[in-house]
Amino acid sequence: NSQRPEGRPWLANCGFALAAIECRVHPEVTAPATVFDCKAGVRWLRANGKAYGLDPERIGTWGSSAGGHLSALMAVSGDVPELEGDGGNPGISTVIQAACDQCGPTDLERMADPELAARSPVLHEVTDNFVGGPVAEHRETARLVSPIHHVSPACPPILVLHGEDDPTVPVAESTIFHRALIAAGVDS
């Protein structure tokens, strides 16, 4: 993938093992298939990690923008059956122990608001593609794949990073998510 950093990522220099999960995206699939692929990746790591010297009980996620959305969703949805999919290693937990959401959208249903959609045209287009059509017509899917709708006290610690000058994802997405996590007693 041309978007992956060249050379040794700085986290590896700090003693972390890194794995990049491949997931299908639009136009090949719509939500929640991308989430299913991420969950399958976690199940694979958990089932096979020891063979690679990994601790299968210490898995975290990190992503930016769309990857931030997926990282946040992985953190809050470890017990949501509708988001598990059937990709390999059935019965293995997809509960992760930490996450970093870097400028990810967290409430995709908000893109059904015409005023907000007009202020965030790129996010609006990407969200429509992700959920399989206009968000207003696919609210159930948008809600299912929105991290904000799965926040609970059971969530692992989540680091939320976002800049006020983000041209694609409004910083309000992270602020609202962070406040919901804090209200639920999550370390955010």
C-alpha positions as CSV (number, residue, x, y, z in Angstrom):
1,N,0.0,0.0,0.0
2,S,1.6,3.3,-1.1
3,Q,0.1,5.1,2.0
4,R,2.2,3.1,4.4
5,P,5.3,4.8,5.8
6,E,8.7,3.9,4.4
7,G,11.3,2.6,6.8
8,R,10.9,1.5,10.4
9,P,7.9,3.3,12.0
10,W,8.8,5.2,15.3
11,L,6.5,2.9,17.3
12,A,8.7,0.0,16.5
13,N,11.6,2.0,17.9
14,C,9.7,2.3,21.2
15,G,9.3,-1.5,21.5
16,F,5.9,-2.0,19.8
17,A,5.2,-4.6,17.1
18,L,3.2,-3.3,14.2
19,A,0.9,-5.0,11.8
20,A,-1.1,-3.4,9.0
21,I,-4.6,-4.8,8.4
22,E,-5.7,-4.9,4.8
23,C,-9.3,-4.1,4.3
24,R,-11.6,-3.8,1.4
25,V,-13.0,-0.3,0.6
26,H,-15.4,1.4,-1.7
27,P,-16.3,0.7,-4.5
28,E,-15.5,-3.0,-3.8
29,V,-17.6,-3.0,-0.6
30,T,-19.8,-0.8,1.6
31,A,-20.1,-0.8,5.3
32,P,-19.8,-2.8,7.5
33,A,-17.6,-5.0,5.3
34,T,-14.5,-2.9,6.0
35,V,-15.1,-3.3,9.7
36,F,-15.5,-7.0,9.2
37,D,-12.0,-7.1,7.6
38,C,-10.5,-5.2,10.5
39,K,-12.1,-7.6,13.0
40,A,-10.8,-10.5,11.0
41,G,-7.3,-9.0,11.2
42,V,-7.5,-8.8,15.0
43,R,-8.8,-12.4,15.3
44,W,-5.8,-13.5,13.1
45,L,-3.3,-11.6,15.2
46,R,-4.9,-13.0,18.4
47,A,-4.9,-16.6,17.0
48,N,-1.4,-16.5,15.5
49,G,0.5,-13.7,17.4
50,K,2.4,-16.0,19.8
51,A,4.1,-17.6,16.8
52,Y,5.5,-14.2,16.0
53,G,6.5,-13.3,19.5
54,L,3.4,-11.1,20.1
55,D,1.2,-10.9,23.1
56,P,-2.3,-11.6,21.8
57,E,-3.9,-10.0,24.9
58,R,-2.3,-6.6,24.2
59,I,-3.6,-5.4,20.9
60,G,-4.2,-1.7,20.1
61,T,-5.3,0.1,16.9
62,W,-4.2,3.4,15.4
63,G,-5.5,5.1,12.3
64,S,-5.9,8.5,10.7
65,S,-9.0,10.0,9.1
66,A,-10.9,6.9,7.7
67,G,-8.4,4.8,9.6
68,G,-9.1,6.8,12.8
69,H,-12.7,6.1,12.3
70,L,-12.0,2.3,12.1
71,S,-9.6,2.5,15.0
72,A,-12.2,4.2,17.2
73,L,-14.9,1.7,16.0
74,M,-12.7,-1.2,16.8
75,A,-12.2,0.2,20.3
76,V,-15.9,0.6,21.1
77,S,-17.4,-2.4,19.3
78,G,-15.6,-5.5,20.7
79,D,-19.0,-6.9,21.8
80,V,-21.2,-5.8,18.9
81,P,-22.2,-9.0,17.0
82,E,-23.4,-7.1,14.0
83,L,-19.9,-5.8,13.4
84,E,-18.0,-9.1,13.7
85,G,-18.4,-10.6,10.3
86,D,-17.3,-14.1,9.5
87,G,-13.7,-13.6,8.3
88,G,-11.6,-16.4,9.8
89,N,-10.8,-17.6,13.3
90,P,-14.4,-17.8,14.6
91,G,-14.9,-17.5,18.3
92,I,-11.7,-15.5,18.8
93,S,-12.3,-12.1,20.6
94,T,-11.9,-8.8,18.7
95,V,-11.8,-6.8,22.0
96,I,-8.8,-4.6,21.8
97,Q,-6.9,-3.1,24.7
98,A,-6.1,0.5,23.5
99,A,-6.8,2.7,20.5
100,C,-5.7,5.9,18.9
101,D,-8.2,7.8,16.7
102,Q,-6.4,10.5,14.7
103,C,-9.0,12.9,13.2
104,G,-11.5,10.2,12.4
105,P,-15.2,10.8,11.9
106,T,-17.1,9.3,14.8
107,D,-20.8,10.1,14.0
108,L,-21.5,9.3,10.4
109,E,-25.2,9.9,10.8
110,R,-24.4,13.6,11.2
111,M,-23.7,13.7,7.4
112,A,-27.5,13.4,6.9
113,D,-27.7,17.1,8.0
114,P,-27.6,19.0,4.7
115,E,-26.0,22.1,6.3
116,L,-23.2,20.0,7.9
117,A,-22.8,18.0,4.7
118,A,-22.4,21.3,2.7
119,R,-19.7,22.5,5.1
120,S,-17.8,19.1,4.8
121,P,-18.3,18.1,1.2
122,V,-15.4,15.6,1.1
123,L,-16.5,13.8,4.3
124,H,-20.1,13.8,3.0
125,E,-19.1,12.1,-0.3
126,V,-16.9,9.6,1.4
127,T,-19.5,8.8,4.0
128,D,-22.2,8.3,1.4
129,N,-19.9,5.9,-0.5
130,F,-19.0,4.1,2.7
131,V,-22.6,3.4,3.8
132,G,-23.8,2.5,0.3
133,G,-25.7,5.7,-0.7
134,P,-27.1,8.9,0.8
135,V,-26.7,8.8,4.6
136,A,-30.3,10.1,5.0
137,E,-31.4,6.8,3.2
138,H,-28.9,4.6,5.1
139,R,-29.2,5.9,8.7
140,E,-29.3,2.5,10.2
141,T,-26.0,1.5,8.6
142,A,-24.5,4.9,9.4
143,R,-25.5,4.5,13.1
144,L,-24.2,0.9,13.2
145,V,-20.7,2.0,12.0
146,S,-20.5,5.2,14.1
147,P,-18.2,4.9,17.1
148,I,-20.3,7.4,19.1
149,H,-23.2,5.0,19.2
150,H,-21.2,2.2,20.9
151,V,-19.5,4.1,23.7
152,S,-19.7,2.3,27.0
153,P,-17.7,2.0,30.2
154,A,-16.3,-1.2,28.8
155,C,-14.3,0.7,26.1
156,P,-10.5,0.5,26.4
157,P,-8.4,3.7,26.7
158,I,-8.6,5.8,23.6
159,L,-6.3,8.6,22.6
160,V,-8.1,11.1,20.4
161,L,-6.0,13.4,18.3
162,H,-7.3,16.2,16.0
163,G,-6.3,19.5,14.6
164,E,-8.6,22.5,14.3
165,D,-7.5,23.2,10.7
166,D,-8.5,19.7,9.4
167,P,-10.0,20.4,5.9
168,T,-11.9,17.1,5.7
169,V,-13.2,16.0,9.1
170,P,-14.6,18.7,11.4
171,V,-12.8,18.8,14.8
172,A,-16.3,18.6,16.4
173,E,-16.3,14.9,15.5
174,S,-13.4,14.3,17.9
175,T,-14.7,16.7,20.6
176,I,-18.1,15.1,20.7
177,F,-16.6,11.6,20.8
178,H,-14.1,12.5,23.5
179,R,-16.9,14.0,25.7
180,A,-19.0,10.9,25.2
181,L,-16.0,8.7,26.3
182,I,-15.3,10.8,29.4
183,A,-19.1,10.8,30.3
184,A,-19.0,7.0,30.1
185,G,-15.9,6.8,32.4
186,V,-13.5,5.8,29.6
187,D,-9.8,6.8,29.8
188,S,-9.8,9.3,26.9
